[in-house]
Amino acid sequence: MIGFKLSPIVLAISVVLAFTATPAEAIQSCKAKVNRKTGVITASASQVGATPHWGAEPNTIDAEFFNESTCFAKGKLSGCTLADPATPAARLTPSLCVIFIEDASGQLPCAAIVEGCRASPEDRGGDFVIQIDMDRALAGGVTRQDTPGFPVTLSDPGTYRLSGNLDVTAFPSPEHISVIEVAASDVTIDLAGFSILGGCYYIGCPTGTGRGIYRSTSDARTRVFGGTVTGMGGTGIELGQGAIVRDVIVHRGYGDAITLGAHGSVSDCIVSLNSGQGISVGAGASIEGNVVIKNGSFGIGLDRGAVRGNVVSENAGTGISCGEECVAERNYSYANSTGLRMQTKGLARHNVAANNEGNGIESNRDSLVVGNVSAGNGGYGLVGPLGLAYSENLLLKNASGPTDAGLAVQLGGNACPAGLCP
């Protein structure tokens, strides 16, 4: 025997067909829709008797229409709202995108699929993209826990896509306004080329707490890509473990730019002119292909992960700061405080550290530094203790000398101003 399962939407249509095949005296022409600008759900119907009610399930139809006194007359419902339009309840989508209407006649209820309904992800039976713009943000109801205004609360797993800029620059105290709150795991945010514009974009802010995209719970596996976050009073993007940020510009914020929990990934982003840190990620992370320029603290910071192919320049702190068990490859670190700093059990390979104020490359014990260029720095080209091994590095024109490697192991092939390094 072959089994099958109906999707929620197919099931909803089946329910509608079942309940509309009723006698002529029953309620007719049931319709419902979501207002695209406000998110408010309204209903209409004809041949309605006394005391109309609605419900999201056919066996629990006991809710009154909010504006029944004005929307119900001469047997017709027209523009009846399910709840007070000033409250989130008016935008709360029924679980299967269907509402049922009945009156006191005792006939079977009339059912209507809610046009434009955005059901919760567990009820959708497939992929579903929710569009967000300023009108939807101000109206609320993007998800079941979202209230009107900012932040927009994403309390359901699923995919959300901007269909316009989210701009809080004209609001009172904009430096303290956060824009998107992630309150669920497995949320994908497609910025679609649009921008989140914080209150500091035009006016400048000495301090602020407003964040562009942030977590409010122990969320996991958030994905953000394809747009700009600029001018936030606080952190630009602040997410939990397993988060992915790709192809995003984070610019001119007055806090840190991007901070993620463990096992995160940041790639192909431009992070510039933020007052705090550039990119900071927890253990087990990957940071690759980013441009990190002129931030007020370190450029990139991570622990137990890989940092590859980044351009990091003119940051007030260390260009790239790696914790234990870190791999740093093919990075260009220019004109920072220190070029590249690693802790124990790390590998630095094929990096360029040039014209930094202090040392070019600093590495701790039990690490390997191979095939790098460290030149024109204000300190040493390479600094490291006993247990560091280094080979095939070019260490030229550093103000304090080529190396301060103490008892580190020189494996050969390193080039210094006078020829081969001692």
C-alpha positions in Angstrom: 0.0 0.0 0.0 1.4 3.4 -1.0 0.9 6.1 1.6 0.8 9.9 1.0 0.5 13.1 3.0 -1.4 16.1 1.9 0.4 19.5 2.3 -1.2 22.0 4.6 -2.3 24.2 1.7 -3.9 21.3 -0.2 -5.6 20.3 3.0 -6.9 23.9 3.5 -8.4 23.9 0.0 -10.1 20.6 0.7 -11.6 22.0 3.9 -12.9 25.0 2.0 -14.5 22.9 -0.7 -16.1 20.8 1.9 -17.7 23.7 3.8 -18.8 25.7 0.7 -20.9 22.8 -0.6 -23.8 23.9 1.6 -27.5 24.7 1.0 -28.5 27.9 -0.6 -29.7 29.6 2.6 -26.2 29.2 4.2 -23.7 32.0 4.3 -22.3 32.7 0.8 -19.4 34.4 -1.0 -17.0 34.2 2.0 -13.8 36.1 1.2 -10.8 37.2 3.3 -7.6 39.0 2.5 -4.5 40.7 4.0 -4.1 44.4 3.4 -0.6 44.6 1.7 0.2 47.9 3.3 -1.0 47.4 6.9 -1.1 43.6 7.2 -4.6 43.8 8.7 -6.9 40.9 7.8 -10.5 41.7 6.7 -13.4 39.5 5.8 -16.6 39.8 3.7 -19.6 37.5 3.0 -23.3 37.6 1.9 -26.5 36.0 3.2 -25.3 36.3 6.8 -27.9 35.9 9.6 -27.8 37.3 13.1 -24.7 37.2 15.4 -21.9 36.4 12.9 -18.7 35.0 14.4 -15.4 33.7 12.9 -12.7 31.2 13.9 -9.5 29.6 12.6 -10.9 26.1 13.1 -14.4 24.9 12.0 -15.2 23.6 15.5 -14.2 26.7 17.4 -16.0 29.6 15.7 -16.6 32.0 18.6 -14.7 35.2 17.9 -16.5 38.4 17.2 -15.6 40.8 14.4 -14.0 43.9 15.9 -16.1 46.4 13.9 -19.3 44.3 13.6 -21.5 47.3 14.3 -20.3 49.1 11.2 -19.3 46.3 8.9 -22.4 44.1 9.2 -25.7 45.3 7.7 -28.6 43.9 5.7 -27.2 40.4 5.7 -23.7 41.3 4.4 -20.2 41.5 5.9 -17.9 44.0 4.3 -14.4 45.0 5.5 -14.8 43.3 8.9 -11.6 43.1 10.8 -10.7 40.1 13.0 -9.4 42.3 15.8 -8.6 45.9 16.6 -6.4 47.1 13.7 -4.2 48.9 16.3 -3.1 45.6 17.8 -0.9 42.7 16.5 -3.9 40.4 16.8 -5.5 42.0 13.7 -2.5 40.7 11.7 -2.2 37.3 13.2 -2.4 34.8 10.4 -4.6 31.7 10.8 -2.6 28.5 10.9 -3.8 27.2 7.6 -4.5 30.6 6.0 -8.3 29.8 6.3 -11.0 31.5 8.4 -14.5 30.1 9.0 -17.6 32.3 9.4 -21.0 31.3 10.8 -24.1 32.9 12.2 -26.9 31.8 14.5 -28.9 29.9 11.7 -27.4 26.6 12.5 -26.1 26.0 9.0 -22.6 24.8 8.3 -19.9 27.6 8.4 -18.6 29.2 5.4 -14.8 28.9 4.8 -12.5 31.4 3.0 -8.8 31.1 2.1 -7.1 34.3 3.3 -5.7 36.0 0.2 -2.1 37.2 0.8 -1.8 35.1 3.9 1.7 34.4 5.3 1.2 31.4 7.5 3.8 30.4 10.1 6.6 28.2 8.7 5.4 25.0 10.4 2.1 25.3 8.6 3.4 26.2 5.1 4.4 22.8 3.9 7.3 24.3 1.9 9.5 27.3 1.2 7.9 30.6 1.7 9.5 34.1 1.5 8.1 36.9 3.6 8.7 40.4 2.2 9.6 43.3 4.5 9.6 47.0 3.8 8.9 50.1 5.8 5.1 49.8 5.6 5.2 46.2 6.9 7.7 47.1 9.6 5.6 50.0 10.9 2.3 47.9 10.6 3.7 44.9 12.5 2.5 41.3 12.1 5.5 40.2 10.0 5.5 37.2 12.3 3.2 36.2 15.1 5.2 38.0 17.8 6.0 41.1 15.7 4.5 44.3 17.0 4.2 47.6 15.0 7.4 49.6 14.6 11.0 48.7 15.2 12.5 46.3 15.7 10.9 43.9 13.3 10.8 40.6 15.2 11.4 37.4 13.3 10.0 34.9 15.7 9.5 32.1 13.1 12.0 30.0 11.2 12.0 30.8 7.5 13.2 33.1 4.8 12.6 36.9 4.9 13.5 39.3 2.1 13.7 43.1 2.1 11.6 44.8 -0.6 12.8 48.3 0.4 15.2 50.1 2.7 14.5 50.0 6.4 15.4 53.6 7.5 15.1 54.9 11.0 17.1 58.1 10.6 14.0 60.3 10.9 12.8 58.7 14.2 13.4 60.3 17.6 16.7 59.1 19.2 17.5 57.0 16.2 20.9 55.9 17.6 19.1 53.7 20.1 16.7 52.0 17.6 17.4 48.4 16.6 16.0 47.4 13.3 15.7 43.5 13.0 15.4 41.2 15.9 16.0 37.5 15.3 14.0 35.5 17.9 14.2 32.0 16.3 16.7 29.6 14.9 17.0 28.8 11.2 16.2 32.3 9.9 17.4 33.5 6.6 17.5 37.3 5.9 17.9 38.3 2.2 18.7 42.0 2.2 18.1 41.9 -1.6 20.4 44.8 -2.3 18.6 47.1 0.1 19.9 48.9 3.2 19.3 49.1 6.9 19.9 52.7 7.7 20.7 53.5 11.3 20.2 56.8 13.0 23.9 57.7 12.9 24.2 57.6 9.1 23.7 61.4 8.7 24.0 63.0 12.1 26.8 61.1 13.8 26.5 59.6 17.3 28.9 59.8 20.2 27.1 56.7 21.7 24.2 54.5 20.9 22.6 51.1 21.4 20.7 50.5 18.2 21.7 47.4 16.3 21.0 46.5 12.7 20.4 42.8 12.9 20.7 41.1 16.3 19.6 38.0 18.2 17.4 38.2 21.3 17.4 34.5 22.2 19.9 31.6 21.9 19.3 31.5 18.2 21.3 29.4 15.8 22.0 29.1 12.1 20.9 32.6 11.1 21.9 33.6 7.5 22.2 37.2 6.3 23.3 38.2 2.8 23.2 40.7 0.0 22.9 44.2 1.3 24.1 47.0 3.5 23.9 47.9 7.2 25.1 51.4 7.9 25.1 54.1 10.6 24.0 52.0 13.6 24.5 53.4 17.1 25.5 50.0 18.4 26.6 46.8 16.7 25.8 46.4 13.0 25.2 42.6 12.9 25.2 40.5 16.2 24.2 36.9 15.9 24.7 33.5 17.6 26.4 30.2 16.8 26.4 28.8 13.4 25.5 32.1 11.8 26.5 33.0 8.2 27.0 36.5 6.9 27.9 36.9 3.3 28.1 39.8 0.8 27.1 42.5 3.2 28.5 46.0 3.6 28.7 47.2 7.3 29.7 50.8 7.3 30.0 53.8 9.6 28.6 52.3 12.7 29.4 53.6 16.2 29.9 50.1 17.7 31.3 46.8 16.4 30.5 45.8 12.8 30.0 42.0 12.8 30.0 39.8 15.9 29.0 36.1 15.7 29.1 33.1 18.1 31.0 29.9 17.6 31.1 28.0 14.3 30.1 31.1 12.2 31.2 32.2 8.8 31.8 35.7 7.4 32.7 36.0 3.7 32.8 38.6 0.9 31.9 41.5 3.2 33.1 45.1 3.3 33.5 46.4 6.8 34.7 50.0 7.1 34.7 53.1 9.2 33.1 51.5 12.3 34.1 52.8 15.7 34.5 49.4 17.2 35.8 46.0 16.1 35.6 45.0 12.5 34.8 41.2 12.5 34.7 39.1 15.7 33.7 35.4 15.6 33.8 32.7 18.2 35.6 29.3 18.1 35.6 27.1 15.0 34.8 29.9 12.5 35.7 30.7 8.9 36.5 34.3 7.8 37.3 34.6 4.1 37.5 37.1 1.3 36.5 40.3 3.3 37.8 43.8 3.1 38.1 45.4 6.6 39.3 49.0 6.6 39.6 51.9 9.0 37.8 50.5 12.0 38.3 51.8 15.5 39.6 48.6 17.1 41.1 45.4 15.7 40.2 44.4 12.1 39.5 40.6 12.5 39.4 38.5 15.6 38.7 34.8 16.0 39.8 31.7 17.9 40.3 28.1 16.7 39.3 28.8 13.1 40.6 29.8 9.7 41.1 33.3 8.2 41.9 33.4 4.5 42.1 35.8 1.7 41.2 39.0 3.6 42.4 42.6 3.0 42.8 44.3 6.4 44.1 47.8 6.5 44.3 51.0 8.6 42.5 49.7 11.6 43.3 51.2 15.0 44.1 47.8 16.6 45.7 44.6 15.4 44.9 43.8 11.8 44.2 40.1 12.4 44.2 38.6 15.8 44.1 34.8 15.9 43.6 32.7 19.1 44.8 29.2 19.6 44.7 26.6 16.8 44.2 29.2 14.1 45.1 29.0 10.4 45.9 32.4 8.7 46.5 32.2 4.9 46.8 34.6 2.0 45.8 37.7 4.0 47.1 41.2 3.4 47.4 43.3 6.6 48.5 46.8 6.0 49.0 49.9 8.2 47.3 48.5 11.3 48.7 48.6 14.8 50.2 45.1 14.5 49.8 43.1 11.3 49.1 39.5 12.3 49.0 38.1 15.9 48.6 34.4 16.6 48.5 32.4 19.8 49.7 28.7 20.2 49.3 25.8 17.8 48.7 28.0 14.7 49.8 28.2 11.1 50.6 31.5 9.3 51.3 30.9 5.6 51.6 33.2 2.5 50.4 36.4 4.3 51.7 39.9 3.7 52.1 42.2 6.7 53.3 45.6 5.6 53.7 49.1 7.0 52.1 48.3 10.3 52.9 50.6 13.2 54.3 47.8 15.4 55.4 44.3 14.5 54.5 42.7 11.3 53.9 39.1 12.6 53.7 38.0 16.2 53.3 34.3 17.0 53.4 32.2 20.1 54.9 28.8 20.8 54.0 25.5 18.9 53.3 27.4 15.7 54.6 27.4 12.2 55.2 30.6 10.2 56.1 29.9 6.6 56.2 31.7 3.3 55.1 35.2 4.5 56.2 38.7 3.6 56.7 41.1 6.5 58.1 44.4 5.4 58.2 48.1 6.3 56.7 47.6 9.7 57.5 50.0 12.6 58.6 47.1 14.9 60.1 43.7 14.0 59.2 41.6 11.0 58.6 38.5 13.1 58.4 38.1 16.9 58.1 34.6 18.5 59.4 32.5 21.5 60.8 29.0 22.0 58.6 26.5 20.2 58.0 28.7 17.1 59.3 27.4 13.8 59.6 29.6 10.8 60.9 29.2 7.2 60.9 30.9 3.8 59.8 34.3 5.0 60.8 37.6 3.5 61.6 40.0 6.4 62.8 43.3 5.0 63.0 47.0 6.0 61.4 46.6 9.5 62.4 49.4 11.8 63.4 47.2 14.7 65.0 44.5 12.7 64.0 41.3 10.9 63.2 39.1 13.9 62.9 39.0 17.6 62.4 35.3 17.6 64.5 34.4 20.7 64.9 30.6 20.8 62.5 29.9 17.9 63.5 27.3 15.4 64.8 28.7 12.1 64.1 26.1 9.5 65.9 27.9 6.7 65.1 29.9 3.6 64.2 33.1 5.4 65.5 36.3 3.7 66.6 39.3 5.8 68.3 42.6 4.7 71.8 41.2 4.9 70.9 38.0 3.1 69.8 34.8 4.8 68.5 35.3 8.3 70.7 34.1 11.2 
